[in-house]
Amino acid sequence: MSKVFKVTPKRVKRANGLVLTPEMSVIVTCNMSTITPFYNGAKEVQERYMQVYGFDYKKACCTQSDFDYQKLD
């Protein structure tokens, strides 16, 4: 059963030449039943940010505390 989340940055973050802003929200679909999109090292979140914005989650040293999320389904 898939879960769908909307992930939104809490604030502007600048790290390693990358900028993450609150306007950069994404919709993430997780394959497993879970209560958070960050359960497996945020793999789906990382992939989605790279696809939509070309933003490297790991290079910017992002963590779960940098984001708000809400369950859509």
mmJSON file of the N, C-alpha and C atoms, coordinates in Angstrom:
{"data_MODEL":{"atom_site":{
"group_PDB":["ATOM","ATOM","ATOM","ATOM","ATOM","ATOM","ATOM","ATOM","ATOM","ATOM","ATOM","ATOM","ATOM","ATOM","ATOM","ATOM","ATOM","ATOM","ATOM","ATOM","ATOM","ATOM","ATOM","ATOM","ATOM","ATOM","ATOM","ATOM","ATOM","ATOM","ATOM","ATOM","ATOM","ATOM","ATOM","ATOM","ATOM","ATOM","ATOM","ATOM","ATOM","ATOM","ATOM","ATOM","ATOM","ATOM","ATOM","ATOM","ATOM","ATOM","ATOM","ATOM","ATOM","ATOM","ATOM","ATOM","ATOM","ATOM","ATOM","ATOM","ATOM","ATOM","ATOM","ATOM","ATOM","ATOM","ATOM","ATOM","ATOM","ATOM","ATOM","ATOM","ATOM","ATOM","ATOM","ATOM","ATOM","ATOM","ATOM","ATOM","ATOM","ATOM","ATOM","ATOM","ATOM","ATOM","ATOM","ATOM","ATOM","ATOM","ATOM","ATOM","ATOM","ATOM","ATOM","ATOM","ATOM","ATOM","ATOM","ATOM","ATOM","ATOM","ATOM","ATOM","ATOM","ATOM","ATOM","ATOM","ATOM","ATOM","ATOM","ATOM","ATOM","ATOM","ATOM","ATOM","ATOM","ATOM","ATOM","ATOM","ATOM","ATOM","ATOM","ATOM","ATOM","ATOM","ATOM","ATOM","ATOM","ATOM","ATOM","ATOM","ATOM","ATOM","ATOM","ATOM","ATOM","ATOM","ATOM","ATOM","ATOM","ATOM","ATOM","ATOM","ATOM","ATOM","ATOM","ATOM","ATOM","ATOM","ATOM","ATOM","ATOM","ATOM","ATOM","ATOM","ATOM","ATOM","ATOM","ATOM","ATOM","ATOM","ATOM","ATOM","ATOM","ATOM","ATOM","ATOM","ATOM","ATOM","ATOM","ATOM","ATOM","ATOM","ATOM","ATOM","ATOM","ATOM","ATOM","ATOM","ATOM","ATOM","ATOM","ATOM","ATOM","ATOM","ATOM","ATOM","ATOM","ATOM","ATOM","ATOM","ATOM","ATOM","ATOM","ATOM","ATOM","ATOM","ATOM","ATOM","ATOM","ATOM","ATOM","ATOM","ATOM","ATOM","ATOM","ATOM","ATOM","ATOM","ATOM","ATOM","ATOM","ATOM","ATOM","ATOM","ATOM","ATOM","ATOM"],
"id":[1,2,3,4,5,6,7,8,9,10,11,12,13,14,15,16,17,18,19,20,21,22,23,24,25,26,27,28,29,30,31,32,33,34,35,36,37,38,39,40,41,42,43,44,45,46,47,48,49,50,51,52,53,54,55,56,57,58,59,60,61,62,63,64,65,66,67,68,69,70,71,72,73,74,75,76,77,78,79,80,81,82,83,84,85,86,87,88,89,90,91,92,93,94,95,96,97,98,99,100,101,102,103,104,105,106,107,108,109,110,111,112,113,114,115,116,117,118,119,120,121,122,123,124,125,126,127,128,129,130,131,132,133,134,135,136,137,138,139,140,141,142,143,144,145,146,147,148,149,150,151,152,153,154,155,156,157,158,159,160,161,162,163,164,165,166,167,168,169,170,171,172,173,174,175,176,177,178,179,180,181,182,183,184,185,186,187,188,189,190,191,192,193,194,195,196,197,198,199,200,201,202,203,204,205,206,207,208,209,210,211,212,213,214,215,216,217,218,219],
"type_symbol":["N","C","C","N","C","C","N","C","C","N","C","C","N","C","C","N","C","C","N","C","C","N","C","C","N","C","C","N","C","C","N","C","C","N","C","C","N","C","C","N","C","C","N","C","C","N","C","C","N","C","C","N","C","C","N","C","C","N","C","C","N","C","C","N","C","C","N","C","C","N","C","C","N","C","C","N","C","C","N","C","C","N","C","C","N","C","C","N","C","C","N","C","C","N","C","C","N","C","C","N","C","C","N","C","C","N","C","C","N","C","C","N","C","C","N","C","C","N","C","C","N","C","C","N","C","C","N","C","C","N","C","C","N","C","C","N","C","C","N","C","C","N","C","C","N","C","C","N","C","C","N","C","C","N","C","C","N","C","C","N","C","C","N","C","C","N","C","C","N","C","C","N","C","C","N","C","C","N","C","C","N","C","C","N","C","C","N","C","C","N","C","C","N","C","C","N","C","C","N","C","C","N","C","C","N","C","C","N","C","C","N","C","C","N","C","C","N","C","C"],
"label_atom_id":["N","CA","C","N","CA","C","N","CA","C","N","CA","C","N","CA","C","N","CA","C","N","CA","C","N","CA","C","N","CA","C","N","CA","C","N","CA","C","N","CA","C","N","CA","C","N","CA","C","N","CA","C","N","CA","C","N","CA","C","N","CA","C","N","CA","C","N","CA","C","N","CA","C","N","CA","C","N","CA","C","N","CA","C","N","CA","C","N","CA","C","N","CA","C","N","CA","C","N","CA","C","N","CA","C","N","CA","C","N","CA","C","N","CA","C","N","CA","C","N","CA","C","N","CA","C","N","CA","C","N","CA","C","N","CA","C","N","CA","C","N","CA","C","N","CA","C","N","CA","C","N","CA","C","N","CA","C","N","CA","C","N","CA","C","N","CA","C","N","CA","C","N","CA","C","N","CA","C","N","CA","C","N","CA","C","N","CA","C","N","CA","C","N","CA","C","N","CA","C","N","CA","C","N","CA","C","N","CA","C","N","CA","C","N","CA","C","N","CA","C","N","CA","C","N","CA","C","N","CA","C","N","CA","C","N","CA","C","N","CA","C","N","CA","C","N","CA","C","N","CA","C","N","CA","C"],
"label_alt_id":[null,null,null,null,null,null,null,null,null,null,null,null,null,null,null,null,null,null,null,null,null,null,null,null,null,null,null,null,null,null,null,null,null,null,null,null,null,null,null,null,null,null,null,null,null,null,null,null,null,null,null,null,null,null,null,null,null,null,null,null,null,null,null,null,null,null,null,null,null,null,null,null,null,null,null,null,null,null,null,null,null,null,null,null,null,null,null,null,null,null,null,null,null,null,null,null,null,null,null,null,null,null,null,null,null,null,null,null,null,null,null,null,null,null,null,null,null,null,null,null,null,null,null,null,null,null,null,null,null,null,null,null,null,null,null,null,null,null,null,null,null,null,null,null,null,null,null,null,null,null,null,null,null,null,null,null,null,null,null,null,null,null,null,null,null,null,null,null,null,null,null,null,null,null,null,null,null,null,null,null,null,null,null,null,null,null,null,null,null,null,null,null,null,null,null,null,null,null,null,null,null,null,null,null,null,null,null,null,null,null,null,null,null,null,null,null,null,null,null],
"label_comp_id":["MET","MET","MET","SER","SER","SER","LYS","LYS","LYS","VAL","VAL","VAL","PHE","PHE","PHE","LYS","LYS","LYS","VAL","VAL","VAL","THR","THR","THR","PRO","PRO","PRO","LYS","LYS","LYS","ARG","ARG","ARG","VAL","VAL","VAL","LYS","LYS","LYS","ARG","ARG","ARG","ALA","ALA","ALA","ASN","ASN","ASN","GLY","GLY","GLY","LEU","LEU","LEU","VAL","VAL","VAL","LEU","LEU","LEU","THR","THR","THR","PRO","PRO","PRO","GLU","GLU","GLU","MET","MET","MET","SER","SER","SER","VAL","VAL","VAL","ILE","ILE","ILE","VAL","VAL","VAL","THR","THR","THR","CYS","CYS","CYS","ASN","ASN","ASN","MET","MET","MET","SER","SER","SER","THR","THR","THR","ILE","ILE","ILE","THR","THR","THR","PRO","PRO","PRO","PHE","PHE","PHE","TYR","TYR","TYR","ASN","ASN","ASN","GLY","GLY","GLY","ALA","ALA","ALA","LYS","LYS","LYS","GLU","GLU","GLU","VAL","VAL","VAL","GLN","GLN","GLN","GLU","GLU","GLU","ARG","ARG","ARG","TYR","TYR","TYR","MET","MET","MET","GLN","GLN","GLN","VAL","VAL","VAL","TYR","TYR","TYR","GLY","GLY","GLY","PHE","PHE","PHE","ASP","ASP","ASP","TYR","TYR","TYR","LYS","LYS","LYS","LYS","LYS","LYS","ALA","ALA","ALA","CYS","CYS","CYS","CYS","CYS","CYS","THR","THR","THR","GLN","GLN","GLN","SER","SER","SER","ASP","ASP","ASP","PHE","PHE","PHE","ASP","ASP","ASP","TYR","TYR","TYR","GLN","GLN","GLN","LYS","LYS","LYS","LEU","LEU","LEU","ASP","ASP","ASP"],
"label_asym_id":["A","A","A","A","A","A","A","A","A","A","A","A","A","A","A","A","A","A","A","A","A","A","A","A","A","A","A","A","A","A","A","A","A","A","A","A","A","A","A","A","A","A","A","A","A","A","A","A","A","A","A","A","A","A","A","A","A","A","A","A","A","A","A","A","A","A","A","A","A","A","A","A","A","A","A","A","A","A","A","A","A","A","A","A","A","A","A","A","A","A","A","A","A","A","A","A","A","A","A","A","A","A","A","A","A","A","A","A","A","A","A","A","A","A","A","A","A","A","A","A","A","A","A","A","A","A","A","A","A","A","A","A","A","A","A","A","A","A","A","A","A","A","A","A","A","A","A","A","A","A","A","A","A","A","A","A","A","A","A","A","A","A","A","A","A","A","A","A","A","A","A","A","A","A","A","A","A","A","A","A","A","A","A","A","A","A","A","A","A","A","A","A","A","A","A","A","A","A","A","A","A","A","A","A","A","A","A","A","A","A","A","A","A","A","A","A","A","A","A"],
"label_entity_id":["1","1","1","1","1","1","1","1","1","1","1","1","1","1","1","1","1","1","1","1","1","1","1","1","1","1","1","1","1","1","1","1","1","1","1","1","1","1","1","1","1","1","1","1","1","1","1","1","1","1","1","1","1","1","1","1","1","1","1","1","1","1","1","1","1","1","1","1","1","1","1","1","1","1","1","1","1","1","1","1","1","1","1","1","1","1","1","1","1","1","1","1","1","1","1","1","1","1","1","1","1","1","1","1","1","1","1","1","1","1","1","1","1","1","1","1","1","1","1","1","1","1","1","1","1","1","1","1","1","1","1","1","1","1","1","1","1","1","1","1","1","1","1","1","1","1","1","1","1","1","1","1","1","1","1","1","1","1","1","1","1","1","1","1","1","1","1","1","1","1","1","1","1","1","1","1","1","1","1","1","1","1","1","1","1","1","1","1","1","1","1","1","1","1","1","1","1","1","1","1","1","1","1","1","1","1","1","1","1","1","1","1","1","1","1","1","1","1","1"],
"label_seq_id":[1,1,1,2,2,2,3,3,3,4,4,4,5,5,5,6,6,6,7,7,7,8,8,8,9,9,9,10,10,10,11,11,11,12,12,12,13,13,13,14,14,14,15,15,15,16,16,16,17,17,17,18,18,18,19,19,19,20,20,20,21,21,21,22,22,22,23,23,23,24,24,24,25,25,25,26,26,26,27,27,27,28,28,28,29,29,29,30,30,30,31,31,31,32,32,32,33,33,33,34,34,34,35,35,35,36,36,36,37,37,37,38,38,38,39,39,39,40,40,40,41,41,41,42,42,42,43,43,43,44,44,44,45,45,45,46,46,46,47,47,47,48,48,48,49,49,49,50,50,50,51,51,51,52,52,52,53,53,53,54,54,54,55,55,55,56,56,56,57,57,57,58,58,58,59,59,59,60,60,60,61,61,61,62,62,62,63,63,63,64,64,64,65,65,65,66,66,66,67,67,67,68,68,68,69,69,69,70,70,70,71,71,71,72,72,72,73,73,73],
"pdbx_PDB_ins_code":[null,null,null,null,null,null,null,null,null,null,null,null,null,null,null,null,null,null,null,null,null,null,null,null,null,null,null,null,null,null,null,null,null,null,null,null,null,null,null,null,null,null,null,null,null,null,null,null,null,null,null,null,null,null,null,null,null,null,null,null,null,null,null,null,null,null,null,null,null,null,null,null,null,null,null,null,null,null,null,null,null,null,null,null,null,null,null,null,null,null,null,null,null,null,null,null,null,null,null,null,null,null,null,null,null,null,null,null,null,null,null,null,null,null,null,null,null,null,null,null,null,null,null,null,null,null,null,null,null,null,null,null,null,null,null,null,null,null,null,null,null,null,null,null,null,null,null,null,null,null,null,null,null,null,null,null,null,null,null,null,null,null,null,null,null,null,null,null,null,null,null,null,null,null,null,null,null,null,null,null,null,null,null,null,null,null,null,null,null,null,null,null,null,null,null,null,null,null,null,null,null,null,null,null,null,null,null,null,null,null,null,null,null,null,null,null,null,null,null],
"Cartn_x":[0.84,0.0,0.891,0.706,1.52,0.974,1.879,1.531,2.036,1.254,1.62,1.776,2.881,3.197,3.555,3.247,3.741,4.851,6.041,7.224,7.604,7.721,8.014,9.143,10.162,11.225,10.659,11.176,10.714,11.241,12.459,13.101,14.147,14.71,15.778,17.021,17.64,18.875,19.906,21.081,22.194,23.34,23.79,24.905,25.6,26.914,27.733,27.318,26.971,26.6,25.183,24.398,23.018,22.066,20.894,19.891,18.576,17.998,16.698,15.745,14.602,13.645,12.291,11.462,10.137,9.209,9.489,8.681,8.977,10.037,10.455,9.789,8.477,7.782,7.632,7.556,7.402,6.353,5.783,4.868,5.659,5.678,6.47,5.545,5.734,5.003,5.967,5.641,6.466,5.824,6.627,6.125,5.567,6.057,5.641,4.699,3.953,3.123,4.039,3.949,4.826,4.14,4.62,4.042,4.886,6.053,6.943,7.651,7.868,8.595,10.11,10.574,12.006,12.419,11.582,11.803,13.017,13.391,14.506,15.664,15.99,17.059,16.608,15.304,14.7,15.023,15.145,15.501,14.541,13.234,12.246,12.291,12.501,12.586,13.807,14.948,16.163,15.958,15.368,15.15,14.203,13.155,12.16,12.746,13.528,14.156,15.147,15.842,16.78,16.008,14.896,14.099,13.474,12.858,12.088,12.971,13.913,14.692,16.184,16.675,18.108,18.859,18.171,18.723,19.277,20.546,21.209,21.033,20.111,19.745,20.96,21.771,22.941,24.036,24.295,25.34,24.995,23.696,23.25,23.137,23.479,23.45,22.067,21.026,19.662,19.322,18.432,17.928,16.412,15.789,14.339,13.88,14.698,14.319,14.256,14.772,14.705,13.366,12.51,11.285,10.047,8.915,7.598,6.982,6.124,5.433,4.012,3.152,1.784,1.338,0.555,0.045,-1.13,-1.137,-2.178,-3.248,-2.962,-3.983,-4.633],
"Cartn_y":[-1.174,0.0,1.245,2.101,3.31,4.428,5.268,6.465,7.677,8.748,9.97,11.101,11.833,12.932,14.174,15.341,16.608,17.056,17.238,17.611,19.043,19.891,21.307,21.734,22.43,22.949,23.969,23.972,24.889,26.312,26.433,27.744,27.686,28.814,28.868,28.227,27.351,26.699,26.839,27.33,27.465,26.605,25.688,24.81,24.301,24.343,23.817,24.347,25.615,26.226,25.924,25.257,24.935,25.747,26.056,26.812,26.039,25.86,25.218,26.252,26.462,27.468,26.826,27.468,26.92,26.737,27.413,27.244,25.929,25.246,24.012,22.784,22.718,21.562,20.482,19.231,18.091,17.134,16.34,15.272,13.972,13.191,11.963,10.777,9.703,8.461,7.431,6.878,5.86,4.495,3.496,2.169,1.405,1.666,0.914,1.726,1.03,1.707,2.322,3.624,4.338,5.615,6.17,7.417,8.626,8.41,9.5,9.166,10.148,9.888,9.768,9.932,9.884,8.556,7.54,6.294,5.509,5.588,4.789,5.667,6.663,7.572,8.588,8.782,9.772,9.5,8.243,7.872,8.465,8.322,8.854,10.381,11.019,12.476,12.955,12.305,12.668,12.553,11.437,11.216,12.257,12.584,13.539,14.946,15.375,16.696,16.769,15.682,15.66,15.732,14.995,15.0,16.359,16.952,18.183,19.428,19.546,20.781,20.624,19.414,19.211,19.514,19.364,19.69,18.43,18.471,17.321,17.384,16.586,16.511,16.195,15.225,14.824,15.895,16.489,17.514,18.73,19.029,20.162,19.806,18.564,18.106,18.291,17.943,18.074,16.941,17.245,16.253,16.395,15.477,15.509,16.793,17.328,18.544,19.788,19.705,20.831,20.909,19.896,19.786,19.592,20.057,19.715,18.77,17.887,17.016,16.777,16.504,16.173,15.009,14.144,12.977,13.415,13.008,13.425,12.369,11.116,10.081,9.605],
"Cartn_z":[0.0,0.0,0.0,-0.972,-1.085,-0.219,0.216,0.976,0.205,0.222,-0.495,0.517,0.393,1.294,0.504,1.057,0.53,1.471,0.926,1.706,1.348,2.384,2.197,3.136,2.62,3.504,4.488,5.704,6.747,6.547,6.032,5.913,4.793,4.458,3.458,4.055,3.282,3.724,2.62,2.99,2.05,2.558,1.718,2.098,0.838,0.84,-0.256,-1.628,-1.692,-2.961,-3.425,-2.613,-2.951,-2.085,-2.631,-1.887,-1.916,-0.743,-0.585,-0.005,-0.657,-0.193,0.107,0.921,1.255,0.049,-1.056,-2.262,-2.979,-2.604,-3.269,-2.635,-2.707,-2.144,-3.215,-2.781,-3.685,-3.126,-4.011,-3.641,-3.757,-2.695,-2.634,-2.397,-3.174,-2.968,-2.41,-1.252,-0.616,-0.85,-1.098,-1.428,-0.237,0.93,2.11,2.981,3.8,4.792,5.835,5.99,6.91,7.375,8.45,8.941,8.569,7.981,7.587,6.268,5.402,4.163,4.371,5.601,5.907,6.548,6.481,7.209,6.732,5.486,4.965,4.481,5.253,4.849,3.822,3.715,2.809,1.345,0.977,-0.391,-1.422,-1.193,-2.132,-2.187,-1.042,-0.982,-1.768,-1.577,-2.303,-3.807,-4.248,-5.677,-6.271,-5.548,-6.045,-6.158,-5.169,-5.25,-6.412,-6.697,-7.817,-9.137,-9.252,-10.486,-10.761,-9.763,-9.963,-10.015,-9.073,-8.942,-9.238,-9.434,-9.597,-8.312,-7.186,-5.87,-5.22,-4.819,-4.192,-2.676,-2.179,-0.763,0.111,-0.314,0.477,0.475,-0.674,-0.769,0.086,0.218,1.021,2.505,2.852,4.25,4.888,4.16,4.667,5.632,6.563,7.508,7.596,8.287,8.451,9.138,10.019,10.75,9.861,8.638,7.693,6.971,7.148,6.361,7.228,6.699,7.215,6.181,6.644,5.687,6.173,5.196,5.532,4.654,5.229,4.53,3.661,2.383,1.471,1.24,1.492,1.236,2.516],
"occupancy":[1.0,1.0,1.0,1.0,1.0,1.0,1.0,1.0,1.0,1.0,1.0,1.0,1.0,1.0,1.0,1.0,1.0,1.0,1.0,1.0,1.0,1.0,1.0,1.0,1.0,1.0,1.0,1.0,1.0,1.0,1.0,1.0,1.0,1.0,1.0,1.0,1.0,1.0,1.0,1.0,1.0,1.0,1.0,1.0,1.0,1.0,1.0,1.0,1.0,1.0,1.0,1.0,1.0,1.0,1.0,1.0,1.0,1.0,1.0,1.0,1.0,1.0,1.0,1.0,1.0,1.0,1.0,1.0,1.0,1.0,1.0,1.0,1.0,1.0,1.0,1.0,1.0,1.0,1.0,1.0,1.0,1.0,1.0,1.0,1.0,1.0,1.0,1.0,1.0,1.0,1.0,1.0,1.0,1.0,1.0,1.0,1.0,1.0,1.0,1.0,1.0,1.0,1.0,1.0,1.0,1.0,1.0,1.0,1.0,1.0,1.0,1.0,1.0,1.0,1.0,1.0,1.0,1.0,1.0,1.0,1.0,1.0,1.0,1.0,1.0,1.0,1.0,1.0,1.0,1.0,1.0,1.0,1.0,1.0,1.0,1.0,1.0,1.0,1.0,1.0,1.0,1.0,1.0,1.0,1.0,1.0,1.0,1.0,1.0,1.0,1.0,1.0,1.0,1.0,1.0,1.0,1.0,1.0,1.0,1.0,1.0,1.0,1.0,1.0,1.0,1.0,1.0,1.0,1.0,1.0,1.0,1.0,1.0,1.0,1.0,1.0,1.0,1.0,1.0,1.0,1.0,1.0,1.0,1.0,1.0,1.0,1.0,1.0,1.0,1.0,1.0,1.0,1.0,1.0,1.0,1.0,1.0,1.0,1.0,1.0,1.0,1.0,1.0,1.0,1.0,1.0,1.0,1.0,1.0,1.0,1.0,1.0,1.0,1.0,1.0,1.0,1.0,1.0,1.0],
"B_iso_or_equiv":[0.0,0.0,0.0,0.0,0.0,0.0,0.0,0.0,0.0,0.0,0.0,0.0,0.0,0.0,0.0,0.0,0.0,0.0,0.0,0.0,0.0,0.0,0.0,0.0,0.0,0.0,0.0,0.0,0.0,0.0,0.0,0.0,0.0,0.0,0.0,0.0,0.0,0.0,0.0,0.0,0.0,0.0,0.0,0.0,0.0,0.0,0.0,0.0,0.0,0.0,0.0,0.0,0.0,0.0,0.0,0.0,0.0,0.0,0.0,0.0,0.0,0.0,0.0,0.0,0.0,0.0,0.0,0.0,0.0,0.0,0.0,0.0,0.0,0.0,0.0,0.0,0.0,0.0,0.0,0.0,0.0,0.0,0.0,0.0,0.0,0.0,0.0,0.0,0.0,0.0,0.0,0.0,0.0,0.0,0.0,0.0,0.0,0.0,0.0,0.0,0.0,0.0,0.0,0.0,0.0,0.0,0.0,0.0,0.0,0.0,0.0,0.0,0.0,0.0,0.0,0.0,0.0,0.0,0.0,0.0,0.0,0.0,0.0,0.0,0.0,0.0,0.0,0.0,0.0,0.0,0.0,0.0,0.0,0.0,0.0,0.0,0.0,0.0,0.0,0.0,0.0,0.0,0.0,0.0,0.0,0.0,0.0,0.0,0.0,0.0,0.0,0.0,0.0,0.0,0.0,0.0,0.0,0.0,0.0,0.0,0.0,0.0,0.0,0.0,0.0,0.0,0.0,0.0,0.0,0.0,0.0,0.0,0.0,0.0,0.0,0.0,0.0,0.0,0.0,0.0,0.0,0.0,0.0,0.0,0.0,0.0,0.0,0.0,0.0,0.0,0.0,0.0,0.0,0.0,0.0,0.0,0.0,0.0,0.0,0.0,0.0,0.0,0.0,0.0,0.0,0.0,0.0,0.0,0.0,0.0,0.0,0.0,0.0,0.0,0.0,0.0,0.0,0.0,0.0],
"pdbx_formal_charge":[null,null,null,null,null,null,null,null,null,null,null,null,null,null,null,null,null,null,null,null,null,null,null,null,null,null,null,null,null,null,null,null,null,null,null,null,null,null,null,null,null,null,null,null,null,null,null,null,null,null,null,null,null,null,null,null,null,null,null,null,null,null,null,null,null,null,null,null,null,null,null,null,null,null,null,null,null,null,null,null,null,null,null,null,null,null,null,null,null,null,null,null,null,null,null,null,null,null,null,null,null,null,null,null,null,null,null,null,null,null,null,null,null,null,null,null,null,null,null,null,null,null,null,null,null,null,null,null,null,null,null,null,null,null,null,null,null,null,null,null,null,null,null,null,null,null,null,null,null,null,null,null,null,null,null,null,null,null,null,null,null,null,null,null,null,null,null,null,null,null,null,null,null,null,null,null,null,null,null,null,null,null,null,null,null,null,null,null,null,null,null,null,null,null,null,null,null,null,null,null,null,null,null,null,null,null,null,null,null,null,null,null,null,null,null,null,null,null,null],
"auth_seq_id":[1,1,1,2,2,2,3,3,3,4,4,4,5,5,5,6,6,6,7,7,7,8,8,8,9,9,9,10,10,10,11,11,11,12,12,12,13,13,13,14,14,14,15,15,15,16,16,16,17,17,17,18,18,18,19,19,19,20,20,20,21,21,21,22,22,22,23,23,23,24,24,24,25,25,25,26,26,26,27,27,27,28,28,28,29,29,29,30,30,30,31,31,31,32,32,32,33,33,33,34,34,34,35,35,35,36,36,36,37,37,37,38,38,38,39,39,39,40,40,40,41,41,41,42,42,42,43,43,43,44,44,44,45,45,45,46,46,46,47,47,47,48,48,48,49,49,49,50,50,50,51,51,51,52,52,52,53,53,53,54,54,54,55,55,55,56,56,56,57,57,57,58,58,58,59,59,59,60,60,60,61,61,61,62,62,62,63,63,63,64,64,64,65,65,65,66,66,66,67,67,67,68,68,68,69,69,69,70,70,70,71,71,71,72,72,72,73,73,73],
"auth_comp_id":["MET","MET","MET","SER","SER","SER","LYS","LYS","LYS","VAL","VAL","VAL","PHE","PHE","PHE","LYS","LYS","LYS","VAL","VAL","VAL","THR","THR","THR","PRO","PRO","PRO","LYS","LYS","LYS","ARG","ARG","ARG","VAL","VAL","VAL","LYS","LYS","LYS","ARG","ARG","ARG","ALA","ALA","ALA","ASN","ASN","ASN","GLY","GLY","GLY","LEU","LEU","LEU","VAL","VAL","VAL","LEU","LEU","LEU","THR","THR","THR","PRO","PRO","PRO","GLU","GLU","GLU","MET","MET","MET","SER","SER","SER","VAL","VAL","VAL","ILE","ILE","ILE","VAL","VAL","VAL","THR","THR","THR","CYS","CYS","CYS","ASN","ASN","ASN","MET","MET","MET","SER","SER","SER","THR","THR","THR","ILE","ILE","ILE","THR","THR","THR","PRO","PRO","PRO","PHE","PHE","PHE","TYR","TYR","TYR","ASN","ASN","ASN","GLY","GLY","GLY","ALA","ALA","ALA","LYS","LYS","LYS","GLU","GLU","GLU","VAL","VAL","VAL","GLN","GLN","GLN","GLU","GLU","GLU","ARG","ARG","ARG","TYR","TYR","TYR","MET","MET","MET","GLN","GLN","GLN","VAL","VAL","VAL","TYR","TYR","TYR","GLY","GLY","GLY","PHE","PHE","PHE","ASP","ASP","ASP","TYR","TYR","TYR","LYS","LYS","LYS","LYS","LYS","LYS","ALA","ALA","ALA","CYS","CYS","CYS","CYS","CYS","CYS","THR","THR","THR","GLN","GLN","GLN","SER","SER","SER","ASP","ASP","ASP","PHE","PHE","PHE","ASP","ASP","ASP","TYR","TYR","TYR","GLN","GLN","GLN","LYS","LYS","LYS","LEU","LEU","LEU","ASP","ASP","ASP"],
"auth_asym_id":["A","A","A","A","A","A","A","A","A","A","A","A","A","A","A","A","A","A","A","A","A","A","A","A","A","A","A","A","A","A","A","A","A","A","A","A","A","A","A","A","A","A","A","A","A","A","A","A","A","A","A","A","A","A","A","A","A","A","A","A","A","A","A","A","A","A","A","A","A","A","A","A","A","A","A","A","A","A","A","A","A","A","A","A","A","A","A","A","A","A","A","A","A","A","A","A","A","A","A","A","A","A","A","A","A","A","A","A","A","A","A","A","A","A","A","A","A","A","A","A","A","A","A","A","A","A","A","A","A","A","A","A","A","A","A","A","A","A","A","A","A","A","A","A","A","A","A","A","A","A","A","A","A","A","A","A","A","A","A","A","A","A","A","A","A","A","A","A","A","A","A","A","A","A","A","A","A","A","A","A","A","A","A","A","A","A","A","A","A","A","A","A","A","A","A","A","A","A","A","A","A","A","A","A","A","A","A","A","A","A","A","A","A","A","A","A","A","A","A"],
"auth_atom_id":["N","CA","C","N","CA","C","N","CA","C","N","CA","C","N","CA","C","N","CA","C","N","CA","C","N","CA","C","N","CA","C","N","CA","C","N","CA","C","N","CA","C","N","CA","C","N","CA","C","N","CA","C","N","CA","C","N","CA","C","N","CA","C","N","CA","C","N","CA","C","N","CA","C","N","CA","C","N","CA","C","N","CA","C","N","CA","C","N","CA","C","N","CA","C","N","CA","C","N","CA","C","N","CA","C","N","CA","C","N","CA","C","N","CA","C","N","CA","C","N","CA","C","N","CA","C","N","CA","C","N","CA","C","N","CA","C","N","CA","C","N","CA","C","N","CA","C","N","CA","C","N","CA","C","N","CA","C","N","CA","C","N","CA","C","N","CA","C","N","CA","C","N","CA","C","N","CA","C","N","CA","C","N","CA","C","N","CA","C","N","CA","C","N","CA","C","N","CA","C","N","CA","C","N","CA","C","N","CA","C","N","CA","C","N","CA","C","N","CA","C","N","CA","C","N","CA","C","N","CA","C","N","CA","C","N","CA","C","N","CA","C","N","CA","C","N","CA","C","N","CA","C","N","CA","C"],
"pdbx_PDB_model_num":[1,1,1,1,1,1,1,1,1,1,1,1,1,1,1,1,1,1,1,1,1,1,1,1,1,1,1,1,1,1,1,1,1,1,1,1,1,1,1,1,1,1,1,1,1,1,1,1,1,1,1,1,1,1,1,1,1,1,1,1,1,1,1,1,1,1,1,1,1,1,1,1,1,1,1,1,1,1,1,1,1,1,1,1,1,1,1,1,1,1,1,1,1,1,1,1,1,1,1,1,1,1,1,1,1,1,1,1,1,1,1,1,1,1,1,1,1,1,1,1,1,1,1,1,1,1,1,1,1,1,1,1,1,1,1,1,1,1,1,1,1,1,1,1,1,1,1,1,1,1,1,1,1,1,1,1,1,1,1,1,1,1,1,1,1,1,1,1,1,1,1,1,1,1,1,1,1,1,1,1,1,1,1,1,1,1,1,1,1,1,1,1,1,1,1,1,1,1,1,1,1,1,1,1,1,1,1,1,1,1,1,1,1,1,1,1,1,1,1]
}}}
